[in-house]
Every structure is written in C-alpha cells, then in structure tokens.
C-alpha cells in the first residue's frame, strides 16, 4: 500500500503540471497590454493552445500503444518545459505564439495519456476518486497562475527583470521536477489496447448522441477558456480596474471550479447526472445574463463564481455519458471527446471579434450561445442515448 502511494505522488505532480495550460488566459491579457494588441489578436493565444487537441489527441493514443503511457507523459512534460523556457527570452509576438503552441501540444499529449497512466497505479473503486483528486491538484496550478503573474508584475525583481513572465520559470522548475520524479518511479503498465484511428473516431460522429456529446465538450471548454480570458477584461472595461487588479477574477473562477469539482464527487454519488447538469447549466445561464448588464464589481464576481461552479463537472458528466453510450468503443470515444477540447480554439476567436465590435458584452454573448447548447443537450440527455 505504501509503495502505491509513493507511485501516486509523482503522478499527482503531473496533474499539477497539466494545469499550466490555464495560465494562457492571464498571460494573453498581459501580452495584449505589453504589445498593444486588439482583442482578436490577443485571443489567438488561447485559441492556438487548444487548436493542437484537434491534431494530437488520436495520434497520442497510437503513440501510447508504441512507447507506453509513462513515456508519453514524460514526453509531454519535456514539451511543456520547453514551452515555459521560451518566454524567459522575451515577450515578442512570434516568440509567445511559439511558446503557447508548444504548451498546447504538450498539454494535448498529457491530457490524453495521464488519465490512463493513473489507471496503472490505482484501480477498482478508488480510480474515480483518484482522478477527481487529480483534477483538484490541476486546479491549484490554474488559480495560482494569476497570483504569480500579478506578484511578478507588481514587485521589483532585479535579478531576472521578467516582471509577470516570472510565472514561466516558476512553473518550468515544477515541470523539470515532475520529469525527474516520474522518470525515476517504476510503474508497471498493462498491455496496450488496440490503437484508435482518425477514421474510427470520426465515424462515431454519425451517432446522434455522440455528436451531441462532442459539441457539448466543445461548448464546455469554450466557456471555460472564454471566462478565464474575458473576466479580467470585463472588470477593466466596466470598472476601470488595472490588469493587475482585475487578475483576481481569473483566480476567483478557478477557486469555484475547484470547489465544484470536489463537491461534484459527492453530489453525483447521490443525485442523477441529468439533475445535476440541470442545476449547473441553470447557474451558468443566470451568470451570463448578469454579465451582459452588470457594472457593479460584486455582481460580476458572483457571476464569475457561478460559472466556475456550474462548469466544473460538465466535462466529466458528458464524457461519462458518451462512454456509456458506446461501451465497446471506449478508445474511439475517448479520443473523440479529447478532440472536442478544440472548442477552446473556436470560442476565443469568435469572442475576440465580437469584443472588438461591441465590447466585452459581445464576448459574453458568444459564451451564452454555448450555455444555451448545453441546455439543449440536457433536454436531450434522457432520450438520446441510443
């Protein structure tokens, strides 16, 4: 039992490293300010990060069958560490595009391979709770990122002169520790599953319920990345806050997403997934309506908190429903659902154009469309699982 927990610790540190991808929201706001970019230009950064899920999710499944899950996770950590190294040399537009691209590639590899690796360490009834705790650890890295960036921007750091970019070397050190620790930890893996293919995944989109789930994942991630990116901009636009002051909104979102993730474990064990999804989507609908018109700071904060809690369990509910709908094709369904993280590319781009046209209310309107789709998905959940 003790050896199992020893193996679990480096895996949990990898979940922390998985959360590095969420720094893209606050980082894109600082890059926008440094380089005087428009919203559309700045939102390319989060869009670029999540674009790579479309390209790398299924090939990563094939790679795991060749080199194993642990080596695939180690590769993802190496790519992530390199992506965090680049901003130490400057914050030019091209350099940051390269950094965020590598961050997205590394995270696509990690998202696809780390959960299966966990099943090689923990099995049976404890697997679900361990994965949930992993998401909690991931969320810690997410809500710490704005604080570290804000500290770097407001404190004098004469040794490095990185200001807000001090976030990158801090997280790079953690990534290097994760590489060394996981690499030195022996983990016995079961025989690889049959490799999935693009054709096998895309063919499943012909099943109506799987298509509903795929689009639901896209909307969930779009709302997640969109709130992460837009929340500080709302406070700056409507209340005249500085970026450093408004960065708190991003941490607030991740705090309530973390609370929602932990509480969802207990709520879902006592209530139906459909009932909890009704509650979650209802909270987000109220929040979107509030963000469209609110110009008081505490109302905006309440709305951001509602989105964080409401969106925290949507991915797990949809993912589980998709697997239940196709129990004999879990590899293909898993690859397809991870490809749905591509929604993190589509939504920020549309939100950037909408914000440039009519202000941050336009960006909120784009997210509201995603919430309305999740409402439609919830209505279909009871009858569409065939």
N, C-alpha and C positions, 0 to 999 in steps of 0.2 A: 504493500500500500504506500509506504514511504517513497519507494522508487517511482511510483506512478505520479505522485505529486511533484517530485523532482523534475520529471519529464514535462509536467504540465506548466511549470513556471516559464521556461523559455518560449513555449507556445503562446502563453498569455502576453509575454512581451512582444511577440509578433502581432498579436491583436492590437496592442498599443500602437505599433508601427503602422498598422492598417489605417488607423485614424489620422495619419499625417495628411491623407488626401484632402481632408476637410480644411486644411489651412488655406486652400485655394480661394475660399470666399473672402477672408480678411486680407490675404495677400493681394488679391486683384484690386481691392479698394486702395491699398497703399500704392500699388503700381500706377493705378489711374491718377492718383494725386501727384506722384513723382513725375510722370510723363505727360500730364495734362491730356489724358485720353477721354474720348466720349464713352458713354455707357456701352454702346455697341462694341467699341474696340476693347474695353476692359472686360466685357463678358465673354470675349473669345477665350480667355484663360480658363475659366471653369468649363466651358464647352469643350475645349481641347483636351482637358484632363479626361473627361468621360467619353470622348469620341473613341478612345482606344479599347473600351469594353466591347464595342461592336466588332472590332478586328481581332482581339486576342482571347476572348473568352473560350471559344470552342477549341482553337489551336492549343490553348493551355491544357485542356483536358487530354488532348492527344500527347502533349509533352509529358504529362504526369505518368502516362502509361509507359513511356520510354525511360525516363530517368528517375521516377518516383516522386512522391509528394514532398518529402523533406527537401530534396534538391531543388524542386521547383520553387518552394517557399524561399530557400536561400538565394536563388537567382532573383526572385522578386525583391528581396531585401537589398541585394547588390545594386540593382537598377534604381531602387528608391534612394539609396545612399548617394549615388552619383547625381541624381536629380537635385538633392539637397546641397550638394557641394557647389554646383554652378552659380547660384546667386551670391556666393561669397566673393565672386569676381566682378560684381556689378549688377545693375538692375535695368540694363538696356532691354528694349522691346524684344529683339531677337533672342537674346540670352534667356529671358524669362519664358518665352514661348518654348524654347528647347527644354528648359528645366521642368515646366509644367507638363510637357509631352512625356518626358521620361517618368515623371511622377505618376501620370495616368497609366502608362504601360506597366510600371512596377505594381501599381495597385490592382490592375486587371489580373495580373499573374497571381497576386496574393489573395484577392477575393475568391478566385476560382480554386486555389489549391490549399488554403489554410484550413477551411472548414473540414474537408476530407482528411487532412492530417490530424485534426483533433480526434476524429473517429478511430485513429490508430493508437491514440493514447487513452481515451475514455470511451467506454462502450455501454450498451444497455440503457437503463433508465437515467443514468447520470449524464448522458451525452447532451440531451436538450438543455439541461440546466447549465452545463459547462459552456455550451455555445452562447447561451444568453449572457452568462458572466463575461464571456469574451467580448460581446457587444458592449457591455458596460465598460470594460477596460478600454476598448476602442474609443468610446465616447469621452473618456477622460482626456485623451490626446486631442480630441476635437475641441472641447471647450477651454483647454489650456492655451491653445494656439493664439487666440486674440489677446490674452493677457500677456503672453511672452512678447508678441509683436508690439503691443502698447507700451510695455516696460522698456523695450529697446528704443522705441521712438521718443519716449519722454525722458529717458535717463542718458547721461553722458557716458559713452563707452569709448574712451580714448584709445584703448588697446586695439580695438578692431575697427571702429568707425562704421559699423554696419547699420546702426540705428534699428529700424524694425526688422531688418533682414537677419538679425541675430537669431531669430526663430529657426532659420535653416541649419546653422551649425549645431544648435542645441539638439534638434531632432536627428541630425545626421549622426551624432555621437550615440544616441539611443539605437539607431539602426545598425551601427557597427557592433555595438554590444550584443544586439539580437543575433547578428550573423555569427559571431564567435560562440555565443552560448548555445544556440540551436545546433550549430555545426559540431560542437563537442558532445552533444546529447544523443545517445543511441536510441533510435526509435524503430521498432520492428513494424514493417508495413505488410499488409496482406497483398495477395496477388492482384495486379491491376485489372480493372474492368475492361470490357471491350471499348475501344475508342469510339467516340462520337464523331459525327461529320457535320459539315455545314448543311448538306442535303437532308440528313436525318433530323436536324434541328428545325430547319425552315419548313419541312414538310408538316410538322406539327402545327404550324400556324393555320393549316386548313381545318383544324378542330376549333369550332367557335369558342369554347370555353378557354382553351389555351391561348387563343388570340386575345380574349378579354383580359386574361391574366398578364400577358406580355405588355399590353397597353397600360394596364394598371401599374405594373412595375415602373414603366417609363414615367407615368404621372407622379408616382411616389417620389422617385429620385429627382424629377424636375422641381417639385415643390420643396424638397429638402435642400438642393443646391440653390434654388431660387431664393428661399428665405435666408439662407446663410449669406448670400451675396447682397440681397436687397435691403435687409433690415437696417444696417447702418446708414444706407443711402436715404431711407425714409426719414430717419431722425435728423440727418444733416439737411435735407430739403425742407422739412416742415418745421423743425425746431431750431435750426441754425447751429446745431452742435458741430464741433470739430470731429474729424475722423477718429482721433484717439478717444474722445468721449463717447462717440457712437459705437465703438467696437464692443462695448458691453452687450449690445443687443445680440451679437453673434454668440457670445458665451451663454447668455440667457436662453437662447434657443436650444443649445446643446445640453444645458443643465436639465431642462424639462424633457428633452428627448431621452436623456439618460434615466430620469425618474420614470418616464413612461415605459422604457424598456424593462426596467426591473419590476415595476408593478404589473406590467402586462403578463409576466410569467405566472403570477398568482391569479390574476383576473381571468386569463384564458383557461386556467385549470378548473374554474368554477362556472364560467358562462360560455355560451356559444361564440364561435369566431364571428359569425354574422352579426350577432347582437353587439359585440364589442366594436366591430367595424362601423356599425351604425353610429355608435357614440363617438368614435374617433373622427369620422367624416363630418358629423354634425358640429363638432368642436372647430374643425378647420373651416367649415362654411361660415360660422359666426365670426371667426377671426378674419377671414378675407373681407367680409362685409365691413368689419370695423376698420381694417387697414385702408380701405378705399377712402374713408372720410375722416379718420381720427387725426387730430392735430394737438392732442394732449399726450404728454410723454407716458403717463401711467396706463392710458388706454392702449397705446401702441405696445407697451411692454406686455400687457395682459394678452393681447392678440398674438404676439410672438410666442409667448409661453403656451397658448392653446394650440398653435401649430406644432410646436415642438412635441408636446404630449400626444396630440392627435395623430401625428405622422410617425410616431416611434415604432408602432407594431404593424403598420400596413404591409411592409415588405414580408415579414415572417408569415402573416396570415395568407397573403396572396401566394407566396412561394409554396406553403404547405398545401393549399387548395389545388395548385397545379400538379404537385406530386401525387396527391390522392386521386386526381382525375386520370392520370396515366401511370399507374404503379409499375408497369412493366417497362417503362422507358424513362427511368429517373435520370440517366446520364444526359439524354437529349433534352429533357425538360429543364434540368439544372443549367445546362449551357445556354438554353434559350432565355431563361429568366435572367441570368447574368448579363446576357446581351441587352436586356431591357434597361440596364443601367445607362445605356446610350441616351436615355431621356435627360440625363444630366448635361448633354450637349445641346439638345434641341431647345429646351426651355430657356436657358440663359441667353441664347442667341435671340430668340423671339422677344424675350423680356428686355434685352438691350435696345432693340429697335423701337419697341413700344415706349420705353422710358425716354429715349431721345425725342420721340414725337410728342408725348403728352405728359411727361414726368413719371415719377415712380408709381403713380396710380395705374399707369399702363402696364407696368411690370406686375403689379398685384393682380390686374385683370387676367393676365396670361396664366398666372398660378391658379386663379379661381376657376378657369376652364378645366385645369387638371383635377381640382377638387370635385367639380361637377361630374367629371367622368367617373371618379371613384364612387360617387353617389349612384351613378348608373350601374357600375359594377356590383355594388352592394345589393341593388334591386334584383340583379340577375343571378346573384350567388346561389340562391336556394334552388333555382330551376335549371341552371345552365350546365351543371356538372355531368354532361354526357358526351 
